[in-house]
Amino acid sequence: MNHIYQWNKKSSPYNSLNIYAKYLGTLIEKIWGIESTYIYPDTDNYIDIIKEATQEKSTSIIFWHYGVFDPNIKYIEDYSKVVFIYHNITPAKYFWLTNPLSSLRAIGTYIQLLLLPRKANWITVSDFNRICLKPFGFKRIESCPLIPYNVSNRKYSKNTECTLLYVGRIIENKNCINLLLYIKRLAKMYNKTIRFIIVGECTTSNFYKIYFQKVLGKLQKIDNLKLEWIANVDTEKLHELYQSCWLYVSTSLHEGLGMPVCEAILHGTPAIYMECGGQESVLNSLGMIPLGNSNKFADKVLELISDENKRNSLLEAQISELKKKDWPKSRAIVSEIYGKYIISD
């Protein structure tokens, strides 16, 4: 193997695909001593790099991080030189009413998957994603769940007042408006002050953003509820928020891996999340609220913020589950699954 490339459509340093790619590159370098080259649509001559790396006689490999329709796939010359890393595709059904363009994009992604060679190599980031990808008929699909351990060395103490945190896009499938309504119900049941911090941008239609802001505005009138919406924070500030809050909350309806939940746990904060596929497959359902019991979401949050011992017990169980995918345990699965493509015959 002369060279390892990792392709990702988004070059944002905090994009989950990019974090995963960087972590995978770190593991590959530790195991085989081969440094990855990361390429994006803003990389100079990226088309030439893709074509050259995928020629029949090439001794390179591209780990192609895939999460949405990618027109650059057309530059692949030999699919045996590519391993697709399947992150997640948000189903079109979540966007029909508020963002038809996103629905069309999802449909385009399904069509692209149907048109790719059935012999293409796939590695999924969770067992749930492997199940989602299986109906497309690919012959070789393996699951390699890894949790990027990006934890700050600095330590922050817990806030004295109850603090809840959500990190992620403000978008339909994240179910953020319902999350606000659950927090509203929680505030009515809890007789102390609750601080709820939302970190993330609205990346969907203006219609959804306006609706979200309207609901947010109504909640800001509740006396014992302090709401804070931050579009962007730097990495160190995010680490501080993860460590200082009491509980991480998510009502997302579809996740391939659910990295923010895992990051919160690794920073010492337990998480409550709605049944969404990938999250429970990574955490063995610890902290999950079944969809059928979604009306109990606020009740479960109340139970945990009222009892520190229960929060600590949940955190201990969740950390124990994530540690199963920690280094050096992850070395074995990376060596087994990725080694097939890195080690030459």
C-alpha positions as a Python dict, from the first residue, in 0.01 Angstrom:
ca = {
    (1, 'M'): (0, 0, 0),
    (2, 'N'): (170, 320, -119),
    (3, 'H'): (-87, 573, -12),
    (4, 'I'): (-409, 605, 185),
    (5, 'Y'): (-653, 881, 97),
    (6, 'Q'): (-964, 976, 292),
    (7, 'W'): (-1235, 1157, 97),
    (8, 'N'): (-1502, 1366, 266),
    (9, 'K'): (-1740, 1614, 102),
    (10, 'K'): (-1727, 1850, 402),
    (11, 'S'): (-1406, 2000, 536),
    (12, 'S'): (-1553, 2166, 846),
    (13, 'P'): (-1331, 2058, 1138),
    (14, 'Y'): (-1631, 1981, 1358),
    (15, 'N'): (-1832, 1794, 1099),
    (16, 'S'): (-1888, 1445, 1240),
    (17, 'L'): (-1772, 1276, 919),
    (18, 'N'): (-1449, 1472, 935),
    (19, 'I'): (-1391, 1389, 1302),
    (20, 'Y'): (-1447, 1021, 1228),
    (21, 'A'): (-1211, 1033, 928),
    (22, 'K'): (-936, 1200, 1132),
    (23, 'Y'): (-975, 945, 1412),
    (24, 'L'): (-966, 658, 1165),
    (25, 'G'): (-652, 808, 1012),
    (26, 'T'): (-491, 825, 1357),
    (27, 'L'): (-567, 458, 1424),
    (28, 'I'): (-435, 352, 1083),
    (29, 'E'): (-113, 541, 1143),
    (30, 'K'): (-73, 382, 1489),
    (31, 'I'): (-131, 30, 1356),
    (32, 'W'): (42, 34, 1017),
    (33, 'G'): (255, 349, 1030),
    (34, 'I'): (85, 489, 719),
    (35, 'E'): (-29, 851, 726),
    (36, 'S'): (-359, 936, 556),
    (37, 'T'): (-401, 1222, 311),
    (38, 'Y'): (-738, 1397, 349),
    (39, 'I'): (-900, 1531, 35),
    (40, 'Y'): (-1210, 1747, -7),
    (41, 'P'): (-1385, 1931, -291),
    (42, 'D'): (-1175, 2236, -202),
    (43, 'T'): (-848, 2042, -231),
    (44, 'D'): (-638, 2147, -531),
    (45, 'N'): (-660, 1897, -820),
    (46, 'Y'): (-882, 1663, -618),
    (47, 'I'): (-1035, 1518, -938),
    (48, 'D'): (-690, 1420, -1067),
    (49, 'I'): (-607, 1267, -728),
    (50, 'I'): (-923, 1053, -732),
    (51, 'K'): (-863, 937, -1090),
    (52, 'E'): (-498, 856, -1030),
    (53, 'A'): (-560, 676, -700),
    (54, 'T'): (-832, 456, -853),
    (55, 'Q'): (-651, 344, -1166),
    (56, 'E'): (-635, -31, -1210),
    (57, 'K'): (-259, -44, -1143),
    (58, 'S'): (-273, 196, -850),
    (59, 'T'): (-133, 79, -517),
    (60, 'S'): (-335, 341, -328),
    (61, 'I'): (-673, 314, -155),
    (62, 'I'): (-942, 574, -89),
    (63, 'F'): (-1161, 551, 218),
    (64, 'W'): (-1465, 736, 88),
    (65, 'H'): (-1679, 879, 368),
    (66, 'Y'): (-2034, 876, 237),
    (67, 'G'): (-2341, 1039, 385),
    (68, 'V'): (-2524, 1204, 98),
    (69, 'F'): (-2540, 1209, -283),
    (70, 'D'): (-2187, 1267, -411),
    (71, 'P'): (-2136, 1360, -779),
    (72, 'N'): (-1760, 1310, -745),
    (73, 'I'): (-1811, 934, -745),
    (74, 'K'): (-1815, 959, -1125),
    (75, 'Y'): (-1437, 1015, -1118),
    (76, 'I'): (-1370, 670, -971),
    (77, 'E'): (-1209, 451, -1237),
    (78, 'D'): (-1173, 122, -1047),
    (79, 'Y'): (-1408, 58, -754),
    (80, 'S'): (-1175, -204, -608),
    (81, 'K'): (-950, 87, -507),
    (82, 'V'): (-1226, 246, -297),
    (83, 'V'): (-1379, 150, 37),
    (84, 'F'): (-1699, 342, 114),
    (85, 'I'): (-1748, 437, 479),
    (86, 'Y'): (-2123, 465, 527),
    (87, 'H'): (-2218, 724, 789),
    (88, 'N'): (-2588, 790, 751),
    (89, 'I'): (-2864, 904, 517),
    (90, 'T'): (-3152, 1094, 672),
    (91, 'P'): (-3475, 956, 523),
    (92, 'A'): (-3669, 1181, 287),
    (93, 'K'): (-3987, 1147, 495),
    (94, 'Y'): (-3867, 1397, 753),
    (95, 'F'): (-3850, 1684, 505),
    (96, 'W'): (-4158, 1651, 282),
    (97, 'L'): (-4354, 1938, 434),
    (98, 'T'): (-4088, 2191, 530),
    (99, 'N'): (-3789, 2126, 303),
    (100, 'P'): (-3874, 1945, -22),
    (101, 'L'): (-3521, 2002, -156),
    (102, 'S'): (-3375, 1790, 125),
    (103, 'S'): (-3627, 1519, 43),
    (104, 'L'): (-3519, 1524, -321),
    (105, 'R'): (-3155, 1512, -215),
    (106, 'A'): (-3225, 1204, -4),
    (107, 'I'): (-3407, 1038, -293),
    (108, 'G'): (-3110, 1119, -518),
    (109, 'T'): (-2884, 951, -266),
    (110, 'Y'): (-3097, 635, -267),
    (111, 'I'): (-3083, 628, -647),
    (112, 'Q'): (-2707, 671, -644),
    (113, 'L'): (-2671, 379, -405),
    (114, 'L'): (-2883, 163, -632),
    (115, 'L'): (-2658, 248, -928),
    (116, 'L'): (-2327, 173, -758),
    (117, 'P'): (-2165, -164, -833),
    (118, 'R'): (-2297, -442, -608),
    (119, 'K'): (-1937, -554, -548),
    (120, 'A'): (-1838, -217, -399),
    (121, 'N'): (-1673, -243, -57),
    (122, 'W'): (-1863, -89, 237),
    (123, 'I'): (-1781, -36, 604),
    (124, 'T'): (-2054, 115, 822),
    (125, 'V'): (-2000, 323, 1137),
    (126, 'S'): (-2266, 134, 1333),
    (127, 'D'): (-2456, -194, 1320),
    (128, 'F'): (-2773, 5, 1260),
    (129, 'N'): (-2622, 155, 944),
    (130, 'R'): (-2526, -190, 823),
    (131, 'I'): (-2891, -293, 851),
    (132, 'C'): (-2999, 24, 664),
    (133, 'L'): (-2751, -40, 384),
    (134, 'K'): (-2823, -411, 341),
    (135, 'P'): (-3143, -372, 130),
    (136, 'F'): (-2941, -205, -147),
    (137, 'G'): (-2791, -544, -227),
    (138, 'F'): (-2420, -479, -180),
    (139, 'K'): (-2222, -800, -148),
    (140, 'R'): (-1966, -679, 103),
    (141, 'I'): (-2084, -478, 403),
    (142, 'E'): (-1905, -480, 737),
    (143, 'S'): (-1965, -280, 1053),
    (144, 'C'): (-1683, -109, 1241),
    (145, 'P'): (-1822, 117, 1517),
    (146, 'L'): (-1556, 355, 1645),
    (147, 'I'): (-1600, 642, 1890),
    (148, 'P'): (-1354, 930, 1835),
    (149, 'Y'): (-1213, 1011, 2176),
    (150, 'N'): (-1175, 1388, 2148),
    (151, 'V'): (-1174, 1488, 2515),
    (152, 'S'): (-1016, 1806, 2649),
    (153, 'N'): (-734, 1781, 2902),
    (154, 'R'): (-885, 2074, 3091),
    (155, 'K'): (-1136, 1990, 3362),
    (156, 'Y'): (-1448, 2192, 3430),
    (157, 'S'): (-1675, 2154, 3731),
    (158, 'K'): (-2049, 2096, 3710),
    (159, 'N'): (-2275, 2400, 3718),
    (160, 'T'): (-2445, 2462, 4051),
    (161, 'E'): (-2786, 2498, 3882),
    (162, 'C'): (-2947, 2227, 3673),
    (163, 'T'): (-2809, 2256, 3318),
    (164, 'L'): (-2925, 2056, 3017),
    (165, 'L'): (-2746, 2053, 2682),
    (166, 'Y'): (-2823, 1974, 2320),
    (167, 'V'): (-2560, 1994, 2044),
    (168, 'G'): (-2643, 1948, 1678),
    (169, 'R'): (-2820, 2089, 1378),
    (170, 'I'): (-3160, 2250, 1415),
    (171, 'I'): (-3333, 2039, 1156),
    (172, 'E'): (-3646, 1829, 1112),
    (173, 'N'): (-3511, 1483, 1190),
    (174, 'K'): (-3343, 1612, 1506),
    (175, 'N'): (-3696, 1678, 1635),
    (176, 'C'): (-3583, 1999, 1803),
    (177, 'I'): (-3926, 2160, 1834),
    (178, 'N'): (-4058, 1861, 2027),
    (179, 'L'): (-3746, 1875, 2240),
    (180, 'L'): (-3838, 2233, 2334),
    (181, 'L'): (-4189, 2121, 2424),
    (182, 'Y'): (-4054, 1844, 2646),
    (183, 'I'): (-3832, 2099, 2820),
    (184, 'K'): (-4138, 2321, 2867),
    (185, 'R'): (-4320, 2033, 3037),
    (186, 'L'): (-4015, 1962, 3250),
    (187, 'A'): (-3996, 2323, 3369),
    (188, 'K'): (-4355, 2304, 3487),
    (189, 'M'): (-4280, 1991, 3691),
    (190, 'Y'): (-3948, 2109, 3837),
    (191, 'N'): (-3967, 2374, 4108),
    (192, 'K'): (-3611, 2499, 4061),
    (193, 'T'): (-3431, 2685, 3784),
    (194, 'I'): (-3342, 2491, 3469),
    (195, 'R'): (-3083, 2616, 3224),
    (196, 'F'): (-3112, 2468, 2875),
    (197, 'I'): (-2831, 2534, 2627),
    (198, 'I'): (-2873, 2461, 2256),
    (199, 'V'): (-2562, 2461, 2035),
    (200, 'G'): (-2612, 2440, 1661),
    (201, 'E'): (-2722, 2617, 1347),
    (202, 'C'): (-3051, 2583, 1164),
    (203, 'T'): (-2946, 2414, 840),
    (204, 'T'): (-3287, 2358, 690),
    (205, 'S'): (-3565, 2579, 553),
    (206, 'N'): (-3652, 2926, 682),
    (207, 'F'): (-4002, 2793, 753),
    (208, 'Y'): (-3869, 2546, 1010),
    (209, 'K'): (-3629, 2803, 1156),
    (210, 'I'): (-3909, 3057, 1205),
    (211, 'Y'): (-4128, 2793, 1368),
    (212, 'F'): (-3843, 2687, 1597),
    (213, 'Q'): (-3774, 3049, 1697),
    (214, 'K'): (-4143, 3106, 1767),
    (215, 'V'): (-4162, 2810, 2006),
    (216, 'L'): (-3831, 2913, 2162),
    (217, 'G'): (-3965, 3264, 2220),
    (218, 'K'): (-4269, 3134, 2406),
    (219, 'L'): (-4054, 2921, 2633),
    (220, 'Q'): (-3834, 3217, 2721),
    (221, 'K'): (-4131, 3359, 2911),
    (222, 'I'): (-4124, 3073, 3163),
    (223, 'D'): (-3981, 3208, 3489),
    (224, 'N'): (-3772, 2910, 3600),
    (225, 'L'): (-3640, 2827, 3250),
    (226, 'K'): (-3325, 2991, 3115),
    (227, 'L'): (-3282, 2926, 2743),
    (228, 'E'): (-2964, 2990, 2549),
    (229, 'W'): (-2921, 2922, 2177),
    (230, 'I'): (-2565, 2942, 2044),
    (231, 'A'): (-2507, 2891, 1672),
    (232, 'N'): (-2136, 2809, 1697),
    (233, 'V'): (-1874, 2757, 1967),
    (234, 'D'): (-1505, 2673, 1947),
    (235, 'T'): (-1385, 2328, 2047),
    (236, 'E'): (-1263, 2425, 2393),
    (237, 'K'): (-1591, 2598, 2478),
    (238, 'L'): (-1779, 2290, 2361),
    (239, 'H'): (-1568, 2073, 2590),
    (240, 'E'): (-1657, 2306, 2877),
    (241, 'L'): (-2029, 2279, 2802),
    (242, 'Y'): (-2011, 1901, 2778),
    (243, 'Q'): (-1839, 1876, 3117),
    (244, 'S'): (-2033, 2137, 3311),
    (245, 'C'): (-2391, 2037, 3226),
    (246, 'W'): (-2590, 1785, 3430),
    (247, 'L'): (-2753, 1593, 3149),
    (248, 'Y'): (-2736, 1575, 2770),
    (249, 'V'): (-3076, 1548, 2600),
    (250, 'S'): (-3164, 1447, 2245),
    (251, 'T'): (-3493, 1366, 2075),
    (252, 'S'): (-3341, 1300, 1733),
    (253, 'L'): (-3541, 1049, 1529),
    (254, 'H'): (-3259, 919, 1310),
    (255, 'E'): (-2888, 883, 1389),
    (256, 'G'): (-2618, 676, 1226),
    (257, 'L'): (-2374, 706, 1515),
    (258, 'G'): (-2486, 995, 1736),
    (259, 'M'): (-2148, 1149, 1810),
    (260, 'P'): (-2256, 1443, 2035),
    (261, 'V'): (-2428, 1205, 2277),
    (262, 'C'): (-2111, 995, 2295),
    (263, 'E'): (-1893, 1304, 2338),
    (264, 'A'): (-2106, 1427, 2628),
    (265, 'I'): (-2075, 1089, 2800),
    (266, 'L'): (-1699, 1083, 2751),
    (267, 'H'): (-1682, 1427, 2914),
    (268, 'G'): (-1859, 1297, 3224),
    (269, 'T'): (-2220, 1383, 3144),
    (270, 'P'): (-2488, 1112, 3108),
    (271, 'A'): (-2731, 1130, 2818),
    (272, 'I'): (-3100, 1070, 2759),
    (273, 'Y'): (-3202, 1021, 2397),
    (274, 'M'): (-3497, 909, 2191),
    (275, 'E'): (-3491, 577, 2006),
    (276, 'C'): (-3326, 665, 1676),
    (277, 'G'): (-3135, 366, 1537),
    (278, 'G'): (-2761, 420, 1554),
    (279, 'Q'): (-2745, 572, 1901),
    (280, 'E'): (-2888, 271, 2081),
    (281, 'S'): (-2683, 32, 1868),
    (282, 'V'): (-2367, 206, 1994),
    (283, 'L'): (-2482, 245, 2356),
    (284, 'N'): (-2671, -84, 2387),
    (285, 'S'): (-2989, 119, 2453),
    (286, 'L'): (-2856, 263, 2779),
    (287, 'G'): (-3037, 595, 2834),
    (288, 'M'): (-3281, 537, 2547),
    (289, 'I'): (-3646, 642, 2559),
    (290, 'P'): (-3852, 418, 2324),
    (291, 'L'): (-4053, 605, 2062),
    (292, 'G'): (-4368, 456, 2205),
    (293, 'N'): (-4288, 621, 2539),
    (294, 'S'): (-4188, 961, 2400),
    (295, 'N'): (-4448, 1125, 2625),
    (296, 'K'): (-4236, 1008, 2920),
    (297, 'F'): (-3924, 1193, 2804),
    (298, 'A'): (-3969, 1488, 3044),
    (299, 'D'): (-4051, 1250, 3329),
    (300, 'K'): (-3725, 1059, 3279),
    (301, 'V'): (-3524, 1380, 3265),
    (302, 'L'): (-3693, 1496, 3587),
    (303, 'E'): (-3608, 1168, 3756),
    (304, 'L'): (-3241, 1205, 3670),
    (305, 'I'): (-3193, 1573, 3749),
    (306, 'S'): (-3359, 1509, 4086),
    (307, 'D'): (-3124, 1225, 4180),
    (308, 'E'): (-2747, 1264, 4140),
    (309, 'N'): (-2689, 897, 4224),
    (310, 'K'): (-2908, 787, 3934),
    (311, 'R'): (-2723, 1023, 3699),
    (312, 'N'): (-2390, 883, 3812),
    (313, 'S'): (-2510, 523, 3771),
    (314, 'L'): (-2630, 592, 3417),
    (315, 'L'): (-2303, 768, 3333),
    (316, 'E'): (-2097, 477, 3464),
    (317, 'A'): (-2295, 227, 3257),
    (318, 'Q'): (-2274, 442, 2941),
    (319, 'I'): (-1901, 500, 2976),
    (320, 'S'): (-1847, 127, 3028),
    (321, 'E'): (-2033, 59, 2702),
    (322, 'L'): (-1833, 316, 2506),
    (323, 'K'): (-1505, 186, 2646),
    (324, 'K'): (-1570, -136, 2457),
    (325, 'K'): (-1491, 66, 2146),
    (326, 'D'): (-1195, 248, 2300),
    (327, 'W'): (-828, 209, 2214),
    (328, 'P'): (-670, -47, 2239),
    (329, 'K'): (-990, -253, 2199),
    (330, 'S'): (-1063, -69, 1875),
    (331, 'R'): (-722, -175, 1743),
    (332, 'A'): (-841, -533, 1697),
    (333, 'I'): (-1152, -447, 1496),
    (334, 'V'): (-970, -185, 1285),
    (335, 'S'): (-690, -433, 1215),
    (336, 'E'): (-937, -702, 1114),
    (337, 'I'): (-1174, -496, 897),
    (338, 'Y'): (-956, -221, 752),
    (339, 'G'): (-650, -445, 731),
    (340, 'K'): (-808, -635, 441),
    (341, 'Y'): (-763, -324, 226),
    (342, 'I'): (-441, -181, 370),
    (343, 'I'): (-220, -490, 379),
    (344, 'S'): (-115, -597, 31),
    (345, 'D'): (-126, -961, -63),
}
